[in-house]
Amino acid sequence: MKRVAIVVPRCHESLVGGAEALGWQYATLLADEYAVDVLTTTASDYVSWANDLPEGVERRDGVAIHRFRVARGRDGYFHDLHRRLLAHFAARADASDGRVAWPEALQEEFIRSQGPVCPDLIAHLARAGDDYAAVIFLTYLYPTTYDGARALPHRRWAIVPTLHDEPAGHFGVFAQMARHTPRLLWNTPAERRLGARLWNVDAGNLVAMTVATQTVAPARESTPYLLYSGRIDTHKGCAMLLDAFGSYSRERPSDLRLLLTGADKLGVQQSEHVRYLGFVSDERKLALMAGALAFVHPSPYESLSIVALEAMAQGTPIVVNGECETLADHVEASGSGFVFRGEAGLHAAIDAVRALDAPARAEQARRARAYVLDHYSREQVRARLIAEIEALAAN
């Protein structure tokens, strides 16, 4: 049986979103066909990269999870560098090439200072890399990918970038890495277009991710509500969402509520119209999605958005930030949902959702669910992923 490695900075059953969820899904999708190793760190917190999980090998669902200790996490130095990067990027916002004009050495120092630097994982790839028919790295941003790909003694590797239009994505070293990557696996057409713009790379195939598609009974709440699920922080646009919904509630008094679930990094101030429900089970999350007037995703930075697709699979309209090309693509391609820009646009989108009559809402639901089933079913994603593994193995 061929061996495959999935390299991801974090892997633990408590981590439910983003690259961690995608990496674990790929591992389980491949486990019936290949011997799969997940190569990861002993960290569960992406802010500090503290070593809070046991080192060694854990077996779960037919997958071997190899955890290696982090030698360097994040500290105040990284946050200083990050502030410098944001200021530099803002000053060059109108530059024609969009590149961050930092020396290559400083770009690499940023990559490694953000962590996790994991020498034992890199040494494992250098020592045992030939044992793997294929190696898949997630995501582009971290040293586990940047240094890990360089350590391999072969060209049987791919990167799943999960690329966002963020300042670090404009580093020339990442563009160079992408151009030398044997295979790039994209989540959406919008992400692939972004790779062409930022990295001048017009290559790679769409593999994407399967999402939960089973329908559930809608949650029964006492009042109509909008829902947001995921990490609640500024980077995800949640501060804007809370401010905009607050002004909406003041200007248009009603019993409409905003419900939020997930990790609260902002300190949500609950009120008559805003409720923070904390972490909820997958079953409860899907029920809340099914019962919502709309699922609101205010993030300007998404490469796929699992939660938006999960809500669409429940037949729920999505209301998304037009600054995020990926989310806007989901609305345009499905013919379901609403795109907003700015606070006034969000207010108008909420009005449009509330104005849907029963036939219009049923049509929105049909289109949303059909879109997810047509593009993100388990069978389709698994077939695309295995095709990529076999192409790498033959390299």
VENBELCOR-V68343 format. One line per field, one symbol per residue. phi: phi as a letter, one per 40 degrees, with the letter a starting at -180 (. if undefined). burial: # if it has 24 or more other C-alpha atoms within 12 Angstrom, else .. A space follows every 50 residues. Layout:
phi->???
burial->???
This chain:
phi->.cbbbbbacbaacccbbgccccccccccccccbbcbbcbabcbbbccbfc cbbcchbbbafgbcbbbbcccabcaccccccccccccccccbdccccgcc cbddccccccdcccgccbdccccccccbdccbcabbbbbccbcccccccc cccabcaabccfcbcbdcccccccccdccbcdabbccadcccccccccbf bbahbcbgacbcbccbcccbbcbcabbbbhccacdcgccccccccccccc cbdaccbbbbbhcccbgcccadbbbbcgcbcdcccccccccccacbbccc babagcccccccccgbcbbbcccccccccdccccgbhabbbgccccdccc dccccccdcccccdccccccccccbbccccccccccccccccdcc
burial->.###########..#################..#############.### #.#.........############...#..##..#...#........### #.....################.##..##.#################### ##.######################.##..################.##. #.###########.#........##########..###########.#.. .....#########...#....#####....#..################ ###############################..########.#.###.## #.##......#..##########.####..##.###.###.##..
